[in-house]
């Protein structure tokens, strides 16, 4: 009987997402590969959407004034549902808590010095 890796895919995806959210930090992009730019018409649409969003939340000053956030979400996969909570506070402090029913809780954080 072969093991079916498909049931583990949602769990692995959730763990990866949680790790990425908790480790997100401002870094320079000079080390990363450049991503291809969208076509000019698509870029104009993207810019317009982002400008409208910025205005809706109070303008650039309001966005720049944010120094912390909290994310709270639920996820559902066949046979499993759980929660994800994540916090971020400048400078570089993060915490994420993912609850997997019947499996346990995954906590990951960074206090600016120690992971």
N, CA, C and O atoms as CSV, one atom per row, in Angstrom:
chain,resi,resn,atom,element,x,y,z
A,1,UNK,N,N,0.838,-1.179,0.000
A,1,UNK,CA,C,0.000,0.000,0.000
A,1,UNK,C,C,0.882,1.240,0.000
A,1,UNK,O,O,1.758,1.368,0.855
A,2,UNK,N,N,0.673,2.143,-0.926
A,2,UNK,CA,C,1.476,3.368,-1.044
A,2,UNK,C,C,0.870,4.473,-0.205
A,2,UNK,O,O,-0.349,4.580,-0.077
A,3,UNK,N,N,1.742,5.298,0.367
A,3,UNK,CA,C,1.268,6.485,1.080
A,3,UNK,C,C,0.824,7.523,0.070
A,3,UNK,O,O,1.482,7.733,-0.948
A,4,UNK,N,N,-0.283,8.164,0.351
A,4,UNK,CA,C,-0.790,9.202,-0.530
A,4,UNK,C,C,-0.329,10.553,-0.007
A,4,UNK,O,O,-0.771,10.956,1.069
A,5,UNK,N,N,0.550,11.285,-0.721
A,5,UNK,CA,C,1.058,12.564,-0.222
A,5,UNK,C,C,0.050,13.703,-0.305
A,5,UNK,O,O,0.295,14.761,0.274
A,6,UNK,N,N,-1.066,13.533,-0.994
A,6,UNK,CA,C,-2.036,14.615,-1.171
A,6,UNK,C,C,-2.607,15.140,0.150
A,6,UNK,O,O,-2.757,16.355,0.277
A,7,UNK,N,N,-2.936,14.293,1.153
A,7,UNK,CA,C,-3.481,14.836,2.394
A,7,UNK,C,C,-2.492,15.754,3.125
A,7,UNK,O,O,-2.915,16.620,3.891
A,8,UNK,N,N,-1.214,15.582,2.906
A,8,UNK,CA,C,-0.226,16.425,3.572
A,8,UNK,C,C,-0.027,17.761,2.874
A,8,UNK,O,O,0.496,18.695,3.483
A,9,UNK,N,N,-0.427,17.876,1.618
A,9,UNK,CA,C,-0.205,19.110,0.863
A,9,UNK,C,C,-0.839,20.325,1.528
A,9,UNK,O,O,-0.157,21.343,1.651
A,10,UNK,N,N,-2.104,20.290,1.967
A,10,UNK,CA,C,-2.677,21.471,2.624
A,10,UNK,C,C,-1.944,21.834,3.913
A,10,UNK,O,O,-1.743,23.012,4.205
A,11,UNK,N,N,-1.549,20.834,4.672
A,11,UNK,CA,C,-0.819,21.092,5.904
A,11,UNK,C,C,0.519,21.757,5.613
A,11,UNK,O,O,0.893,22.723,6.279
A,12,UNK,N,N,1.231,21.252,4.637
A,12,UNK,CA,C,2.521,21.837,4.281
A,12,UNK,C,C,2.362,23.251,3.746
A,12,UNK,O,O,3.185,24.120,4.033
A,13,UNK,N,N,1.309,23.490,2.969
A,13,UNK,CA,C,1.044,24.826,2.450
A,13,UNK,C,C,0.775,25.806,3.594
A,13,UNK,O,O,1.264,26.935,3.574
A,14,UNK,N,N,0.009,25.378,4.579
A,14,UNK,CA,C,-0.293,26.228,5.728
A,14,UNK,C,C,0.959,26.522,6.532
A,14,UNK,O,O,1.167,27.661,6.950
A,15,UNK,N,N,1.784,25.534,6.754
A,15,UNK,CA,C,3.037,25.742,7.490
A,15,UNK,C,C,3.931,26.717,6.736
A,15,UNK,O,O,4.527,27.608,7.341
A,16,UNK,N,N,4.028,26.556,5.431
A,16,UNK,CA,C,4.848,27.460,4.628
A,16,UNK,C,C,4.310,28.886,4.685
A,16,UNK,O,O,5.085,29.830,4.842
A,17,UNK,N,N,2.998,29.056,4.561
A,17,UNK,CA,C,2.392,30.383,4.633
A,17,UNK,C,C,2.656,31.021,5.988
A,17,UNK,O,O,2.998,32.201,6.062
A,18,UNK,N,N,2.501,30.257,7.050
A,18,UNK,CA,C,2.740,30.778,8.391
A,18,UNK,C,C,4.188,31.203,8.564
A,18,UNK,O,O,4.465,32.258,9.136
A,19,UNK,N,N,5.098,30.396,8.080
A,19,UNK,CA,C,6.510,30.741,8.199
A,19,UNK,C,C,6.833,32.010,7.429
A,19,UNK,O,O,7.603,32.846,7.902
A,20,UNK,N,N,6.254,32.158,6.257
A,20,UNK,CA,C,6.521,33.347,5.461
A,20,UNK,C,C,5.948,34.596,6.125
A,20,UNK,O,O,6.595,35.643,6.134
A,21,UNK,N,N,4.750,34.495,6.675
A,21,UNK,CA,C,4.148,35.649,7.342
A,21,UNK,C,C,4.946,36.061,8.565
A,21,UNK,O,O,5.125,37.251,8.825
A,22,UNK,N,N,5.422,35.083,9.312
A,22,UNK,CA,C,6.108,35.425,10.546
A,22,UNK,C,C,7.524,35.913,10.313
A,22,UNK,O,O,8.091,36.591,11.170
A,23,UNK,N,N,8.097,35.588,9.191
A,23,UNK,CA,C,9.477,35.990,8.928
A,23,UNK,C,C,9.573,37.161,7.970
A,23,UNK,O,O,10.672,37.582,7.610
A,24,UNK,N,N,8.439,37.688,7.556
A,24,UNK,CA,C,8.468,38.805,6.604
A,24,UNK,C,C,9.173,39.989,7.245
A,24,UNK,O,O,8.769,40.461,8.308
A,25,UNK,N,N,10.204,40.456,6.611
A,25,UNK,CA,C,10.961,41.601,7.107
A,25,UNK,C,C,11.312,42.465,5.930
A,25,UNK,O,O,11.383,41.998,4.793
A,26,UNK,N,N,11.532,43.727,6.210
A,26,UNK,CA,C,11.971,44.626,5.146
A,26,UNK,C,C,13.416,44.296,4.809
A,26,UNK,O,O,14.300,44.331,5.666
A,27,UNK,N,N,13.628,43.982,3.568
A,27,UNK,CA,C,14.976,43.700,3.090
A,27,UNK,C,C,15.172,44.408,1.769
A,27,UNK,O,O,14.209,44.816,1.119
A,28,UNK,N,N,16.401,44.547,1.384
A,28,UNK,CA,C,16.651,45.143,0.079
A,28,UNK,C,C,16.427,44.084,-0.977
A,28,UNK,O,O,16.691,42.904,-0.750
A,29,UNK,N,N,15.948,44.500,-2.115
A,29,UNK,CA,C,15.624,43.566,-3.182
A,29,UNK,C,C,16.821,43.385,-4.119
A,29,UNK,O,O,16.712,42.671,-5.116
A,30,UNK,N,N,17.927,44.000,-3.827
A,30,UNK,CA,C,19.066,43.912,-4.726
A,30,UNK,C,C,19.573,42.484,-4.852
A,30,UNK,O,O,20.212,42.150,-5.850
A,31,UNK,N,N,19.303,41.629,-3.866
A,31,UNK,CA,C,19.788,40.260,-3.901
A,31,UNK,C,C,18.846,39.334,-4.660
A,31,UNK,O,O,19.260,38.259,-5.096
A,32,UNK,N,N,17.596,39.729,-4.823
A,32,UNK,CA,C,16.607,38.870,-5.467
A,32,UNK,C,C,16.632,39.048,-6.979
A,32,UNK,O,O,17.081,40.066,-7.507
A,33,UNK,N,N,16.136,38.026,-7.648
A,33,UNK,CA,C,15.985,38.095,-9.097
A,33,UNK,C,C,14.886,39.091,-9.428
A,33,UNK,O,O,13.841,39.071,-8.776
A,34,UNK,N,N,15.074,39.951,-10.401
A,34,UNK,CA,C,14.010,40.888,-10.766
A,34,UNK,C,C,12.832,40.143,-11.384
A,34,UNK,O,O,13.012,39.204,-12.160
A,35,UNK,N,N,11.627,40.575,-11.027
A,35,UNK,CA,C,10.437,39.968,-11.614
A,35,UNK,C,C,10.067,40.735,-12.873
A,35,UNK,O,O,10.291,41.943,-12.954
A,36,UNK,N,N,9.510,40.052,-13.843
A,36,UNK,CA,C,9.140,40.757,-15.077
A,36,UNK,C,C,8.023,41.757,-14.803
A,36,UNK,O,O,7.118,41.486,-14.014
A,37,UNK,N,N,8.091,42.900,-15.453
A,37,UNK,CA,C,7.080,43.937,-15.299
A,37,UNK,C,C,5.838,43.584,-16.108
A,37,UNK,O,O,5.938,43.009,-17.192
A,38,UNK,N,N,4.654,43.934,-15.570
A,38,UNK,CA,C,3.437,43.693,-16.354
A,38,UNK,C,C,3.381,44.652,-17.541
A,38,UNK,O,O,4.084,45.662,-17.550
A,39,UNK,N,N,2.560,44.349,-18.533
A,39,UNK,CA,C,2.404,45.257,-19.676
A,39,UNK,C,C,1.931,46.633,-19.185
A,39,UNK,O,O,1.283,46.722,-18.142
A,40,UNK,N,N,2.247,47.703,-19.924
A,40,UNK,CA,C,1.890,49.069,-19.484
A,40,UNK,C,C,0.412,49.263,-19.151
A,40,UNK,O,O,0.089,49.935,-18.172
A,41,UNK,N,N,-0.484,48.689,-19.943
A,41,UNK,CA,C,-1.912,48.876,-19.653
A,41,UNK,C,C,-2.291,48.188,-18.351
A,41,UNK,O,O,-3.078,48.724,-17.570
A,42,UNK,N,N,-1.747,47.023,-18.117
A,42,UNK,CA,C,-2.022,46.301,-16.867
A,42,UNK,C,C,-1.397,47.042,-15.685
A,42,UNK,O,O,-2.001,47.114,-14.614
A,43,UNK,N,N,-0.201,47.588,-15.866
A,43,UNK,CA,C,0.456,48.338,-14.801
A,43,UNK,C,C,-0.359,49.575,-14.428
A,43,UNK,O,O,-0.452,49.923,-13.251
A,44,UNK,N,N,-0.948,50.240,-15.423
A,44,UNK,CA,C,-1.785,51.415,-15.161
A,44,UNK,C,C,-3.006,51.029,-14.323
A,44,UNK,O,O,-3.397,51.766,-13.417
A,45,UNK,N,N,-3.604,49.884,-14.623
A,45,UNK,CA,C,-4.743,49.409,-13.846
A,45,UNK,C,C,-4.327,49.082,-12.410
A,45,UNK,O,O,-5.039,49.410,-11.462
A,46,UNK,N,N,-3.192,48.446,-12.261
A,46,UNK,CA,C,-2.679,48.111,-10.929
A,46,UNK,C,C,-2.443,49.388,-10.127
A,46,UNK,O,O,-2.852,49.479,-8.969
A,47,UNK,N,N,-1.792,50.363,-10.734
A,47,UNK,CA,C,-1.516,51.637,-10.058
A,47,UNK,C,C,-2.806,52.326,-9.631
A,47,UNK,O,O,-2.888,52.872,-8.531
A,48,UNK,N,N,-3.811,52.299,-10.497
A,48,UNK,CA,C,-5.085,52.940,-10.183
A,48,UNK,C,C,-5.763,52.253,-8.994
A,48,UNK,O,O,-6.300,52.926,-8.114
A,49,UNK,N,N,-5.740,50.952,-8.966
A,49,UNK,CA,C,-6.338,50.201,-7.848
A,49,UNK,C,C,-5.605,50.525,-6.545
A,49,UNK,O,O,-6.238,50.759,-5.515
A,50,UNK,N,N,-4.287,50.538,-6.590
A,50,UNK,CA,C,-3.507,50.835,-5.388
A,50,UNK,C,C,-3.730,52.267,-4.912
A,50,UNK,O,O,-3.791,52.511,-3.706
A,51,UNK,N,N,-3.851,53.209,-5.829
A,51,UNK,CA,C,-4.118,54.597,-5.444
A,51,UNK,C,C,-5.490,54.725,-4.780
A,51,UNK,O,O,-5.634,55.433,-3.783
A,52,UNK,N,N,-6.489,54.048,-5.326
A,52,UNK,CA,C,-7.828,54.082,-4.732
A,52,UNK,C,C,-7.808,53.463,-3.329
A,52,UNK,O,O,-8.429,53.983,-2.402
A,53,UNK,N,N,-7.104,52.377,-3.192
A,53,UNK,CA,C,-7.002,51.731,-1.877
A,53,UNK,C,C,-6.323,52.662,-0.877
A,53,UNK,O,O,-6.782,52.812,0.255
A,54,UNK,N,N,-5.227,53.284,-1.305
A,54,UNK,CA,C,-4.503,54.204,-0.430
A,54,UNK,C,C,-5.411,55.345,0.029
A,54,UNK,O,O,-5.397,55.714,1.204
A,55,UNK,N,N,-6.194,55.901,-0.883
A,55,UNK,CA,C,-7.131,56.969,-0.533
A,55,UNK,C,C,-8.205,56.464,0.433
A,55,UNK,O,O,-8.599,57.175,1.358
A,56,UNK,N,N,-8.673,55.237,0.214
A,56,UNK,CA,C,-9.742,54.685,1.045
A,56,UNK,C,C,-9.293,54.464,2.487
A,56,UNK,O,O,-10.113,54.537,3.402
A,57,UNK,N,N,-8.022,54.199,2.701
A,57,UNK,CA,C,-7.533,53.955,4.061
A,57,UNK,C,C,-6.943,55.202,4.711
A,57,UNK,O,O,-6.378,55.115,5.801
A,58,UNK,N,N,-7.062,56.357,4.064
A,58,UNK,CA,C,-6.644,57.592,4.700
A,58,UNK,C,C,-5.446,58.281,4.089
A,58,UNK,O,O,-4.963,59.272,4.638
A,59,UNK,N,N,-4.961,57.790,2.982
A,59,UNK,CA,C,-3.840,58.438,2.309
A,59,UNK,C,C,-2.487,57.845,2.681
A,59,UNK,O,O,-2.380,57.004,3.573
A,60,UNK,N,N,-1.464,58.303,1.978
A,60,UNK,CA,C,-0.105,57.786,2.162
A,60,UNK,C,C,0.401,57.988,3.585
A,60,UNK,O,O,1.083,57.121,4.131
A,61,UNK,N,N,0.070,59.123,4.185
A,61,UNK,CA,C,0.526,59.401,5.545
A,61,UNK,C,C,-0.040,58.374,6.528
A,61,UNK,O,O,0.667,57.914,7.425
A,62,UNK,N,N,-1.309,58.017,6.360
A,62,UNK,CA,C,-1.935,57.034,7.238
A,62,UNK,C,C,-1.294,55.656,7.071
A,62,UNK,O,O,-1.071,54.945,8.050
A,63,UNK,N,N,-1.006,55.293,5.839
A,63,UNK,CA,C,-0.370,54.004,5.584
A,63,UNK,C,C,1.037,53.988,6.180
A,63,UNK,O,O,1.429,53.013,6.821
A,64,UNK,N,N,1.795,55.060,5.972
A,64,UNK,CA,C,3.157,55.123,6.497
A,64,UNK,C,C,3.200,55.165,8.023
A,64,UNK,O,O,4.206,54.787,8.623
A,65,UNK,N,N,2.119,55.620,8.654
A,65,UNK,CA,C,2.080,55.720,10.113
A,65,UNK,C,C,1.842,54.367,10.790
A,65,UNK,O,O,2.036,54.246,11.999
A,66,UNK,N,N,1.430,53.361,10.039
A,66,UNK,CA,C,1.191,52.046,10.627
A,66,UNK,C,C,2.508,51.426,11.082
A,66,UNK,O,O,3.469,51.357,10.316
A,67,UNK,N,N,2.541,50.979,12.325
A,67,UNK,CA,C,3.749,50.336,12.837
A,67,UNK,C,C,3.473,48.929,13.332
A,67,UNK,O,O,4.393,48.223,13.745
A,68,UNK,N,N,2.205,48.514,13.295
A,68,UNK,CA,C,1.886,47.158,13.728
A,68,UNK,C,C,0.609,46.694,13.041
A,68,UNK,O,O,-0.176,47.498,12.537
A,69,UNK,N,N,0.419,45.374,13.035
A,69,UNK,CA,C,-0.826,44.826,12.523
A,69,UNK,C,C,-1.102,43.486,13.165
A,69,UNK,O,O,-0.214,42.855,13.739
A,70,UNK,N,N,-2.345,43.065,13.059
A,70,UNK,CA,C,-2.766,41.754,13.529
A,70,UNK,C,C,-3.571,41.107,12.414
A,70,UNK,O,O,-4.449,41.737,11.824
A,71,UNK,N,N,-3.273,39.873,12.137
A,71,UNK,CA,C,-3.983,39.087,11.138
A,71,UNK,C,C,-4.656,37.936,11.860
A,71,UNK,O,O,-4.026,37.254,12.668
A,72,UNK,N,N,-5.920,37.716,11.578
A,72,UNK,CA,C,-6.629,36.590,12.166
A,72,UNK,C,C,-7.430,35.933,11.058
A,72,UNK,O,O,-8.200,36.598,10.364
A,73,UNK,N,N,-7.252,34.627,10.890
A,73,UNK,CA,C,-7.916,33.928,9.795
A,73,UNK,C,C,-8.229,32.496,10.202
A,73,UNK,O,O,-7.676,31.960,11.161
A,74,UNK,N,N,-9.123,31.907,9.450
A,74,UNK,CA,C,-9.399,30.487,9.600
A,74,UNK,C,C,-9.101,29.808,8.277
A,74,UNK,O,O,-9.160,30.428,7.215
A,75,UNK,N,N,-8.784,28.537,8.358
A,75,UNK,CA,C,-8.570,27.772,7.134
A,75,UNK,C,C,-9.329,26.468,7.249
A,75,UNK,O,O,-9.528,25.930,8.338
A,76,UNK,N,N,-9.748,25.975,6.097
A,76,UNK,CA,C,-10.469,24.717,6.041
A,76,UNK,C,C,-9.937,23.894,4.874
A,76,UNK,O,O,-9.893,24.350,3.732
A,77,UNK,N,N,-9.544,22.693,5.191
A,77,UNK,CA,C,-9.138,21.717,4.193
A,77,UNK,C,C,-9.998,20.490,4.421
A,77,UNK,O,O,-10.569,20.336,5.501
A,78,UNK,N,N,-10.107,19.622,3.445
A,78,UNK,CA,C,-10.899,18.413,3.667
A,78,UNK,C,C,-10.415,17.668,4.914
A,78,UNK,O,O,-9.269,17.224,4.986
A,79,UNK,N,N,-11.300,17.544,5.873
A,79,UNK,CA,C,-10.969,16.821,7.089
A,79,UNK,C,C,-10.243,17.637,8.142
A,79,UNK,O,O,-9.882,17.096,9.187
A,80,UNK,N,N,-10.016,18.928,7.901
A,80,UNK,CA,C,-9.301,19.721,8.888
A,80,UNK,C,C,-9.666,21.196,8.747
A,80,UNK,O,O,-9.781,21.723,7.640
A,81,UNK,N,N,-9.846,21.848,9.895
A,81,UNK,CA,C,-10.062,23.288,9.931
A,81,UNK,C,C,-9.236,23.824,11.090
A,81,UNK,O,O,-9.063,23.140,12.098
A,82,UNK,N,N,-8.732,25.028,10.956
A,82,UNK,CA,C,-7.906,25.592,12.014
A,82,UNK,C,C,-7.875,27.097,11.939
A,82,UNK,O,O,-8.608,27.717,11.168
A,83,UNK,N,N,-7.004,27.682,12.764
A,83,UNK,CA,C,-6.892,29.138,12.812
A,83,UNK,C,C,-5.437,29.565,12.670
A,83,UNK,O,O,-4.510,28.826,13.001
A,84,UNK,N,N,-5.274,30.769,12.173
A,84,UNK,CA,C,-3.963,31.398,12.076
A,84,UNK,C,C,-4.107,32.801,12.662
A,84,UNK,O,O,-5.016,33.546,12.295
A,85,UNK,N,N,-3.212,33.149,13.564
A,85,UNK,CA,C,-3.133,34.510,14.071
A,85,UNK,C,C,-1.693,34.965,13.918
A,85,UNK,O,O,-0.764,34.215,14.219
A,86,UNK,N,N,-1.509,36.175,13.457
A,86,UNK,CA,C,-0.157,36.704,13.274
A,86,UNK,C,C,-0.134,38.158,13.704
A,86,UNK,O,O,-1.090,38.902,13.484
A,87,UNK,N,N,0.969,38.551,14.320
A,87,UNK,CA,C,1.176,39.922,14.756
A,87,UNK,C,C,2.516,40.389,14.237
A,87,UNK,O,O,3.458,39.606,14.115
A,88,UNK,N,N,2.594,41.670,13.934
A,88,UNK,CA,C,3.862,42.283,13.525
A,88,UNK,C,C,3.928,43.674,14.138
A,88,UNK,O,O,2.952,44.425,14.127
A,89,UNK,N,N,5.092,43.999,14.670
A,89,UNK,CA,C,5.316,45.320,15.244
A,89,UNK,C,C,6.717,45.751,14.853
A,89,UNK,O,O,7.688,45.009,15.003
A,90,UNK,N,N,6.790,46.967,14.350
A,90,UNK,CA,C,8.097,47.506,13.978
A,90,UNK,C,C,8.896,47.798,15.238
A,90,UNK,O,O,8.301,48.219,16.230
A,91,UNK,N,N,10.164,47.606,15.255
A,91,UNK,CA,C,10.984,47.118,14.157
A,91,UNK,C,C,11.205,45.605,14.265
A,91,UNK,O,O,11.744,45.127,15.263
A,92,UNK,N,N,10.800,44.874,13.270
A,92,UNK,CA,C,11.125,43.460,13.069
A,92,UNK,C,C,10.638,42.503,14.144
A,92,UNK,O,O,11.297,41.491,14.381
A,93,UNK,N,N,9.528,42.765,14.800
A,93,UNK,CA,C,9.000,41.826,15.786
A,93,UNK,C,C,7.779,41.142,15.185
A,93,UNK,O,O,6.854,41.806,14.718
A,94,UNK,N,N,7.780,39.813,15.197
A,94,UNK,CA,C,6.683,39.052,14.613
A,94,UNK,C,C,6.327,37.868,15.494
A,94,UNK,O,O,7.165,37.357,16.237
A,95,UNK,N,N,5.088,37.442,15.404
A,95,UNK,CA,C,4.631,36.220,16.053
A,95,UNK,C,C,3.494,35.659,15.225
A,95,UNK,O,O,2.591,36.391,14.820
A,96,UNK,N,N,3.537,34.362,14.975
A,96,UNK,CA,C,2.408,33.702,14.320
A,96,UNK,C,C,2.069,32.450,15.114
A,96,UNK,O,O,2.951,31.741,15.597
A,97,UNK,N,N,0.783,32.197,15.238
A,97,UNK,CA,C,0.284,31.030,15.956
A,97,UNK,C,C,-0.719,30.339,15.038
A,97,UNK,O,O,-1.749,30.914,14.686
A,98,UNK,N,N,-0.414,29.117,14.658
A,98,UNK,CA,C,-1.299,28.331,13.801
A,98,UNK,C,C,-1.791,27.141,14.593
A,98,UNK,O,O,-0.992,26.375,15.132
A,99,UNK,N,N,-3.103,26.981,14.667
A,99,UNK,CA,C,-3.700,25.889,15.416
A,99,UNK,C,C,-4.213,24.836,14.442
A,99,UNK,O,O,-5.062,25.111,13.594
A,100,UNK,N,N,-3.681,23.630,14.580
A,100,UNK,CA,C,-4.101,22.492,13.773
A,100,UNK,C,C,-4.863,21.540,14.693
A,100,UNK,O,O,-4.253,20.912,15.557
A,101,UNK,N,N,-6.189,21.418,14.528
A,101,UNK,CA,C,-6.940,20.511,15.395
A,101,UNK,C,C,-6.395,19.087,15.312
A,101,UNK,O,O,-6.002,18.623,14.242
A,102,UNK,N,N,-6.377,18.424,16.416
A,102,UNK,CA,C,-5.894,17.031,16.555
A,102,UNK,C,C,-4.406,16.893,16.293
A,102,UNK,O,O,-3.863,15.796,16.424
A,103,UNK,N,N,-3.731,17.974,15.925
A,103,UNK,CA,C,-2.296,17.903,15.655
A,103,UNK,C,C,-1.522,18.716,16.671
A,103,UNK,O,O,-0.588,18.209,17.293
A,104,UNK,N,N,-1.902,19.980,16.846
A,104,UNK,CA,C,-1.217,20.825,17.800
A,104,UNK,C,C,-1.154,22.265,17.340
A,104,UNK,O,O,-1.864,22.675,16.422
A,105,UNK,N,N,-0.293,23.023,17.991
A,105,UNK,CA,C,-0.152,24.448,17.730
A,105,UNK,C,C,1.275,24.730,17.289
A,105,UNK,O,O,2.230,24.252,17.900
A,106,UNK,N,N,1.409,25.501,16.235
A,106,UNK,CA,C,2.713,25.926,15.734
A,106,UNK,C,C,2.867,27.402,16.062
A,106,UNK,O,O,2.061,28.229,15.634
A,107,UNK,N,N,3.909,27.729,16.826
A,107,UNK,CA,C,4.210,29.125,17.159
A,107,UNK,C,C,5.567,29.461,16.571
A,107,UNK,O,O,6.524,28.696,16.686
A,108,UNK,N,N,5.628,30.619,15.941
A,108,UNK,CA,C,6.890,31.056,15.368
A,108,UNK,C,C,6.980,32.566,15.534
A,108,UNK,O,O,6.010,33.283,15.284
A,109,UNK,N,N,8.128,33.041,15.950
A,109,UNK,CA,C,8.261,34.472,16.151
A,109,UNK,C,C,9.690,34.950,15.996
A,109,UNK,O,O,10.631,34.169,15.856
A,110,UNK,N,N,9.812,36.265,16.028
A,110,UNK,CA,C,11.110,36.916,15.908
A,110,UNK,C,C,11.025,38.202,16.714
A,110,UNK,O,O,10.146,39.032,16.483
A,111,UNK,N,N,11.951,38.362,17.669
A,111,UNK,CA,C,11.923,39.548,18.525
A,111,UNK,C,C,12.894,40.636,18.094
A,111,UNK,O,O,13.167,41.564,18.855
A,112,UNK,N,N,13.410,40.527,16.892
A,112,UNK,CA,C,14.385,41.481,16.397
A,112,UNK,C,C,15.805,40.979,16.527
A,112,UNK,O,O,16.721,41.497,15.889
A,113,UNK,N,N,15.985,39.950,17.373
A,113,UNK,CA,C,17.318,39.373,17.572
A,113,UNK,C,C,17.305,37.857,17.532
A,113,UNK,O,O,18.162,37.241,16.898
A,114,UNK,N,N,16.328,37.247,18.209
A,114,UNK,CA,C,16.296,35.797,18.354
A,114,UNK,C,C,15.051,35.224,17.693
A,114,UNK,O,O,13.949,35.744,17.870
A,115,UNK,N,N,15.228,34.162,16.938
A,115,UNK,CA,C,14.088,33.485,16.319
A,115,UNK,C,C,13.612,32.396,17.225
A,115,UNK,O,O,12.655,31.694,16.896
